[in-house]
Amino acid sequence: MQRFDAKRNQNFVSDALSEKVQATLAAVKHLPQEKISLESSLAELGLDSLDTITLLFELEKHFHVSISDDQVRSLRTVRDIVEGVRRLTTGATLDSAVLDSAKPAG
């Protein structure tokens, strides 16, 4: 019998969340998913305001979260979106997720 590994399970959830965000973004922008990394900036992917609204609407619907306009303005990278959605699904705010991801490691 395999023991439950909370860290591995959390990594699986994060990987699944990253995959969903990247797949949704790929569908919205009609890009191959492998062209989208967590470090990709939304600007370099060519997201305009309509693309951003479409992307966030799909993510809100899928993950049952609500992202405010103020929160949207703080998103710069795919990782920001992934971390923001992860935080929202656990009850934290998107702003704190973006701020935490901007902190230097260590």
N, C-alpha and C positions, 0 to 999 in steps of 0.2 A: 504494500500500500504506500502510495506517495504522500509525503507530508505537504501540508499547505505552506507555501512560501510567499509571505505577504509582499516582499520586495519584488519577486518575480511576477506575482499577480499584478502589482501596480505597474510594472514595466509593460505587461501585456495590455493593460487598460490604456496606458499612455500611447503605446504603439498603435492600438486600434483607433484611438482618438486622432492621432497624427495621420494615419492612413485615411480616415474619413474626411478630415479637413483638406488634405492634399487631393483626394479624389473629387471632392466637391469643387475645389478651386480649379482643378483640371477641367471638369465639366463646364464650369461657368466660362472659363477663358478658352476652351477648346484647345487645350495643350496636352501633350503627353504627360502623364503623372510623374514619370521619371525625370522630367525637366524641372520639377518643383521640389526644392529642399526646404528644410526648416529654416535655413538661413536666407532664403530668397526674400528680397524686399518686395512689398506689394507694388511699389513703383516700377521695379525692373520687370515684373510680370505683366505690367501694363494694365493694372486694375484701375478703372475709372470709377466715378461715384456710382454709376448704375451697376457695374460689376460688383462693387463692394456691397451694395444693398442686396443684390441677388444672392451673393455668397452668404452674407450674414443671415438673411431670411431663411435660407436652406438649413444653415447650422442651428439657428434658433428652433426651427421646426423639428429637426432631427433629435437634438439634445434637450428640448423642452426648457430652454433658457431664454432670457431676455437681455439684449445688449442695447444699452442706451446710446444716443447720438454722441454724448460726451465720451463714452468709453470707446466708441469707434474711432474717434480722432486720435487716440493714443496708439493705435495699431500701426506698426511699421513693417513687421516681418510675418512670415507664416508661423514662426515659433510664437510670436505674440498672440496670434489667434489661437493656436493650440493651447498654450498656457492659460489664456483667458477663458476659453471654454472649459478647460479642466477645472479651473478655480470656480467658475460659475456653477458647474455641476456638483461641486462640493460646498456651495453656499458662500464662497468668498466673492469679492468684487473683481471685476475685470481690471480696473485700475491698479489694484494691488498686485495682480499677476504680472502686468507689464512692468511695474516698478521693480518687482522682485527679479524679473528676468534681466533687467538692466544693471543689477548690482554685480560688481566683480566677484568672482569666485574666491573663496578663501576665508 
